[in-house]
Amino acid sequence: MTHITLAKGDITTQHVDAIVNAANSSLMGGGGVDGAIHRRGGPEILAECRALRASQYGRGLPTGQAVATTAGELPARWVIHTVGPVWSASEDRSEALASCYRESLCVADELGARTVAFPAISTGIYGWPMDDGARIAVRTVREADTSVAEVRFVLFDDAAYRAFADAVR
């Protein structure tokens, strides 16, 4: 069974096998977690993302899927990039959000990663309500068939930490 832990802070400082990036479909970096990972990880991550775009992801990484690159200068072995859905009040996109967590864990298993740090996918600029995002994340990780020993949710602020703590309870 996967052990879930919570940490408040900066995901780019986590000493884990894999850090999950809440990427945009271009894989070319951006704001929030994505920008921080690319800045801190250095040019190797972007170089591998460019190679992915030039090969199998010419149109970008689809929402809910995941792909790995090196972690560059981050204190991890890999970065697993996943594209979360933009929240919608008129359309239920919960399955796409759950898929981000499930597919990231599948990639982690393929890599042999035992510890994985996740951000709160889609809860920033993509507008997903934090409480609901936390509930979906925790439920999906608990239900996943994975060899990952520890999933660490790394939350940026107190409100996010509380939402995930409530979801874990």
C-alpha positions as CSV (number, residue, x, y, z in Angstrom):
1,M,0.0,0.0,0.0
2,T,1.2,3.5,-0.8
3,H,1.9,5.7,2.1
4,I,0.6,9.3,1.7
5,T,2.5,12.1,3.3
6,L,2.0,15.9,3.2
7,A,4.5,18.7,3.1
8,K,4.2,22.4,2.9
9,G,6.7,24.1,0.8
10,D,8.5,24.1,-2.5
11,I,8.3,20.9,-4.6
12,T,11.6,21.7,-6.3
13,T,13.5,21.0,-3.1
14,Q,12.0,17.5,-2.5
15,H,14.5,14.6,-2.3
16,V,12.4,12.0,-4.0
17,D,12.8,9.6,-7.0
18,A,10.3,11.6,-9.1
19,I,8.7,15.1,-9.0
20,V,5.5,15.5,-10.8
21,N,5.1,18.7,-12.9
22,A,1.7,20.3,-13.4
23,A,2.8,21.1,-17.0
24,N,1.0,22.8,-19.8
25,S,0.5,20.8,-23.0
26,S,3.4,22.5,-24.8
27,L,5.9,21.0,-22.3
28,M,8.0,24.2,-22.7
29,G,7.6,25.5,-19.2
30,G,5.2,28.2,-18.0
31,G,4.1,29.7,-14.7
32,G,3.5,28.2,-11.3
33,V,4.9,24.8,-10.5
34,D,5.9,24.3,-14.2
35,G,8.0,27.4,-14.4
36,A,9.6,26.7,-11.0
37,I,10.6,23.1,-12.1
38,H,12.1,24.3,-15.4
39,R,14.0,27.2,-13.7
40,R,15.4,25.1,-10.9
41,G,16.0,22.0,-12.9
42,G,18.0,23.8,-15.6
43,P,18.2,23.4,-19.4
44,E,18.3,19.6,-19.5
45,I,14.6,19.3,-18.7
46,L,13.7,21.7,-21.5
47,A,16.0,19.9,-23.9
48,E,14.2,16.6,-23.3
49,C,10.8,18.3,-23.5
50,R,11.8,19.7,-26.9
51,A,12.8,16.2,-28.0
52,L,9.5,14.8,-26.9
53,R,7.7,17.5,-28.8
54,A,9.8,16.7,-31.9
55,S,8.9,13.0,-31.7
56,Q,5.7,11.6,-30.2
57,Y,4.1,14.7,-28.8
58,G,4.1,17.1,-31.8
59,R,0.8,18.5,-30.9
60,G,1.7,18.6,-27.2
61,L,1.0,16.3,-24.3
62,P,-2.8,15.6,-24.0
63,T,-4.7,16.4,-20.8
64,G,-4.6,13.6,-18.3
65,Q,-1.5,11.9,-19.8
66,A,2.0,11.8,-18.3
67,V,5.6,11.5,-19.6
68,A,9.0,11.6,-17.9
69,T,12.2,13.5,-18.4
70,T,15.4,13.9,-16.5
71,A,15.2,16.0,-13.4
72,G,18.3,18.0,-14.4
73,E,19.6,19.8,-11.3
74,L,16.6,19.0,-9.1
75,P,17.2,16.7,-6.1
76,A,15.2,13.9,-7.9
77,R,16.0,11.4,-10.7
78,W,13.0,12.2,-12.9
79,V,10.3,14.8,-13.6
80,I,7.0,13.3,-14.6
81,H,5.1,15.9,-16.6
82,T,1.3,15.8,-16.6
83,V,-1.3,18.2,-18.0
84,G,-4.3,18.8,-15.7
85,P,-7.7,20.0,-16.9
86,V,-8.9,23.5,-16.6
87,W,-11.8,23.6,-14.1
88,S,-15.3,24.1,-15.6
89,A,-18.5,24.9,-13.7
90,S,-20.5,23.5,-16.6
91,E,-18.6,20.3,-17.4
92,D,-17.4,17.5,-15.1
93,R,-13.7,17.0,-15.8
94,S,-12.9,15.0,-12.6
95,E,-11.9,11.9,-14.6
96,A,-9.3,13.9,-16.5
97,L,-7.9,15.2,-13.2
98,A,-7.8,11.7,-11.7
99,S,-6.1,10.5,-14.8
100,C,-3.2,12.9,-14.2
101,Y,-2.5,11.2,-10.9
102,R,-3.1,7.6,-12.2
103,E,-1.0,8.1,-15.3
104,S,1.8,9.8,-13.4
105,L,1.9,6.7,-11.0
106,C,2.0,4.4,-14.1
107,V,5.0,6.3,-15.4
108,A,6.6,6.2,-12.0
109,D,6.2,2.4,-11.9
110,E,7.7,2.1,-15.4
111,L,10.7,4.1,-14.1
112,G,11.0,2.1,-10.9
113,A,10.4,5.2,-8.8
114,R,9.5,4.4,-5.1
115,T,8.9,8.0,-3.9
116,V,6.9,10.6,-5.8
117,A,6.2,14.2,-5.0
118,F,2.9,15.7,-6.4
119,P,1.7,19.3,-6.5
120,A,-2.0,20.0,-6.3
121,I,-2.6,19.6,-10.0
122,S,-5.0,22.1,-11.7
123,T,-5.7,24.0,-8.5
124,G,-3.6,27.1,-9.5
125,I,-4.1,29.0,-12.7
126,Y,-6.4,26.2,-14.0
127,G,-8.9,27.2,-11.3
128,W,-9.8,23.8,-9.8
129,P,-11.4,24.3,-6.3
130,M,-8.7,23.1,-3.8
131,D,-11.0,21.0,-1.6
132,D,-12.3,19.0,-4.6
133,G,-8.9,18.8,-6.2
134,A,-7.5,17.4,-2.9
135,R,-10.3,14.9,-2.6
136,I,-9.8,13.6,-6.2
137,A,-6.0,13.4,-5.7
138,V,-6.1,11.5,-2.4
139,R,-8.8,9.1,-3.6
140,T,-7.1,8.4,-6.9
141,V,-3.7,7.7,-5.2
142,R,-5.4,5.4,-2.6
143,E,-7.1,3.4,-5.3
144,A,-4.1,3.2,-7.7
145,D,-2.5,-0.1,-8.4
146,T,1.1,1.1,-8.0
147,S,4.5,0.0,-6.6
148,V,5.2,3.5,-5.4
149,A,5.9,3.3,-1.7
150,E,5.4,7.0,-0.8
151,V,3.3,9.7,-2.4
152,R,4.1,13.1,-1.0
153,F,1.7,15.9,-1.7
154,V,3.8,19.1,-1.6
155,L,1.5,22.0,-0.9
156,F,2.4,25.7,-1.5
157,D,0.4,27.3,1.4
158,D,-1.6,26.6,4.5
159,A,-5.0,26.5,2.8
160,A,-3.8,23.8,0.4
161,Y,-2.2,21.9,3.2
162,R,-5.4,22.0,5.2
163,A,-7.5,20.9,2.2
164,F,-5.2,17.9,1.6
165,A,-5.1,17.0,5.4
166,D,-8.9,17.0,5.4
167,A,-8.9,14.7,2.3
168,V,-6.4,12.3,3.9
169,R,-8.6,12.0,7.1
